[in-house]
């Protein structure tokens, strides 16, 4: 998470890391990063260090909550997308990644 936060900050963008965004009636999301874009809108970034089968239900719940946020009036200043940064292990799958 720190690498993405620092990259955004060094690029001169405003970045909020691990901060709550409230919407609707007592609903909220807490994305890993909310980064300002040059046009004034925000984009949400999520970091994933482990993508294992046991974490899929949590990931699905997180994306479902973000979809509800994007359907709310509070999301007008956001791109309606979630960008994910996935940290894959090197050479574990034989592809040399």
C-alpha positions in Angstrom: 0.0 0.0 0.0 2.8 2.4 0.8 4.3 2.1 -2.7 1.1 3.2 -4.4 0.5 6.0 -1.9 4.0 7.4 -2.4 3.8 7.1 -6.2 0.6 9.1 -6.2 2.0 11.7 -3.8 5.3 12.0 -5.9 3.1 12.6 -9.0 1.5 15.6 -7.2 -1.8 13.9 -6.7 -3.9 14.1 -3.6 -4.2 10.6 -2.1 -6.2 9.3 0.9 -5.1 5.9 2.1 -7.4 3.6 4.2 -10.0 6.4 4.8 -13.7 5.9 5.2 -16.2 7.3 2.6 -19.7 7.5 3.9 -22.8 7.4 1.6 -26.5 6.7 1.8 -28.0 6.0 5.1 -25.2 4.8 7.4 -23.3 3.0 4.7 -19.6 3.3 4.1 -16.7 1.9 2.2 -13.0 2.0 3.1 -10.9 1.7 -0.1 -7.2 1.2 0.2 -6.6 4.4 -1.8 -8.7 7.3 -3.1 -6.6 9.3 -5.6 -7.4 12.6 -7.2 -7.1 12.8 -11.0 -6.0 15.9 -12.9 -9.6 16.5 -13.9 -10.7 16.8 -10.3 -12.4 13.4 -10.0 -11.2 10.6 -7.8 -10.4 7.0 -8.6 -10.4 4.0 -6.1 -7.4 1.7 -6.0 -7.3 -1.6 -4.1 -4.1 -3.6 -3.3 -4.2 -7.3 -3.1 -1.1 -9.2 -1.8 -2.8 -12.5 -1.7 -5.5 -13.8 -4.1 -6.3 -17.1 -2.6 -9.7 -18.9 -2.8 -10.5 -18.2 0.8 -10.3 -14.5 0.2 -12.8 -14.4 -2.7 -16.0 -14.0 -0.5 -14.4 -10.9 1.2 -13.3 -9.5 -2.2 -16.8 -10.0 -3.6 -18.4 -8.3 -0.6 -16.0 -5.4 -1.0 -16.8 -5.0 -4.7 -20.6 -5.3 -3.9 -20.3 -2.5 -1.4 -18.4 -0.3 -3.9 -21.1 -1.0 -6.5 -23.7 0.3 -4.0 -21.5 3.4 -3.5 -21.2 4.0 -7.3 -25.0 3.9 -7.5 -25.3 6.6 -4.8 -25.3 10.4 -5.3 -22.1 10.7 -3.2 -20.1 9.0 -6.0 -20.5 11.9 -8.5 -16.9 13.0 -8.1 -15.6 9.4 -8.7 -14.8 7.4 -11.8 -17.2 4.4 -11.6 -14.4 1.9 -11.5 -12.1 0.1 -9.0 -8.5 -0.4 -10.1 -6.7 -3.3 -8.5 -3.0 -3.7 -8.0 -2.1 -7.4 -7.4 1.2 -8.5 -6.0 1.9 -11.9 -7.7 4.7 -14.2 -6.5 7.7 -14.5 -8.8 8.2 -17.8 -10.8 5.7 -19.7 -8.6 3.6 -20.6 -11.6 6.4 -21.5 -14.0 5.6 -18.4 -16.2 8.5 -16.3 -14.8 6.1 -13.7 -13.5 
